[in-house]
């Protein structure tokens, strides 16, 4: 191989992989997989991300591979993740959540978890669906739980946040789950448990900040956001 070939091969590779945007839709050259088989990562700044097959999903980053091309979004830029194998009702539950229809959302997340009950096939589902249920109940102020018209009884939000923490100790939702667990316990009147949960939340946030600031200083705003939320939640508990 000539020196010129060695120089230009990387350049041609980069061109083959470049992103073209047409009418607001991102199109990637050299696609081999069907779009319906690929996972979607949404960024908080709405910058398009190449559809991919996710191989890592935690608070550090969400990463995937597309035709052997690595895709990586730092945790502080991840807004939403949609797995290709999700049950359709999961998507509907997310939409209802965003619309503020928390009762329909929690029912949808429960049904989604029932449909994706095999943890070997849907490893992500327990973490995502439990967080979805906990968050819907939390945002809807159902701190005592909820019973729907079909008679299905939902636990208190704290139950679902605990499930998230237990399921994935490095969850993208970890710090929000920690803080909302503590607030939920306070709302339930379990003040001793709430204080312990607040202490655990602050410890988890500090450990994350100490670790991830060495990787990228931009992780700081995530840690600060939930640290502030924990302080405000703790103040609410002290008022009680």
ABEGO torsion letter per residue (X at the ends): XBAAAAAAAAAAAAAAABBBBBGGBBBBBGBABBAAABBBBBBAAGBBBBBBBBABBBAABBBBBBGGBBBBBBAAABABBBBAABBAAAAAAAAAAAAGBAAAAAAAAAAAAAAAABAAABAAAAAAAAAAAAAAAAAAGBAAEBBBAAGBBBBBAAAAAAAAAAABAABAAAAAAAAAAAAAAAAAGBAAAAAAAAAAAAAAAAAAAAAAAAABAAAAAAAAAAAAAAAAAAAAAAAX
